[in-house]
Amino acid sequence: MAPTVAEPFSDSSALIDFVINQGNGVKGLSEMGLKALPKQYIQPLEERMCMTNVQAHDSIPVIDMSNPEDPKVTKSICEAASKWGFFQIVNHDVPVEVLENVKDATYKFFALPAEVKNKYSKEHSSSNNVRFGTSFTPQAEKALEWKDYLSLFYVSEEEAFALWPSVCREQVLDYMKKSEVVIKQLLKVLMNGLNLHEIDETKELLLMGSMRTNLNYYPKCPNPELTVGVGRHSDVSTLTILLQDEIGGLFVRGNDSDNWIHVPPIKGSLVINVGDALQIISNGKYRSVEHRVVANGSKNRISVPIFVNPMLGRNRTTETKRKHNRCSFSPYNSCKNYGKHNSTRYVL
């Protein structure tokens, strides 16, 4: 039974039970019409977004991918990855219809009854490759984040049809399949920038050995200034490809480390960012940059990132380092060696 608006969640166990155990998520809290943010979501001052630190005059590059072989385009991609670690692409090869379909499917999944979504929670999911959750590690975090998510790790189409929610699986698979073309285009350009002109099977596994897609839902929040949608973090991926809706709320750390830059939504665009793995593979030429998502007081927001990850378990960076001029990172053999920040995670 859900607590009433007049009964705030002063007891953390009651909050955990409602949000996590019953599968209501943060969306369930938002739909209760709470007048004040539950204390468990109030972030320390240093973790809240200070809008005076936003660089209104700066923006990350927007790159037209109509002709990805154009030297001006390839130069822009490498420069953006080096200077900003983030850029947006337009006129790419993922049809707008595919993007709209996966956004619609995201809303449909989160509109499902709590008991249906809860079948995919950590406690009930039949596979670790399918996970419905909220915040990052809610049982351990001192202050929770204002978001819900569905995480889908791709193994095969057979597994996806067997385990992924039917309301969104075909749309997510189509989005991933169509995005793979763009991912390979980008990685080819970025590797050329490291003087690696051929990507064989071994290098492809290093760069994109696995993919995970998240459906993220950020419900409207009673006190958005007191919390975060996602706290500041970098991604552990090689690349992250993000589809965001028209609401906005993604901020990237600027070159001046105290300031943040808003990434405005552009219809039909995809946001690309360098992950920790690519920063290491490139010996620091390409930058993995902190980013965060603010909560919104009036509108629900969704985003759909694809995390392109290296194949872990084998040391595959030797040749890359030999061909790049300077070596500033040691080889990695496991995930723990390339997470730069304690807050490195799969979000957006």
Secondary structure, 3 states (H helix, E strand, C coil): CCCCCCCCCCCHHHHHHHHHHCCCHHHHHHCCCCCCCCHHHCCCHHHCCCHHHECCCCCCCEEECCCCCCHHHHHHHHHHHHHCCEEEEECCCCCHHHHHHHHHHHHHHHCCCHHHHHHHECCCCCCCCEEEEECCCCCCCCCCCCCEEEEEECCCHHHHHHHCCCCCHHHHHHHHHHHHHHHHHHHHHHHHCCCCCCCCHHHHHHHHCEEEEEEEEECCCCCHHHCCCEEEECCCCCEEEEEECCCCCEEEECCCCCCEEECCCCCCCEEEEECHHHHHHCCCCCCCCCEEECCCCCCCEEEEEEEEECCCCCCCCHHHHHHCCCCCCCCCCCHHHCCCCCCCCCCC
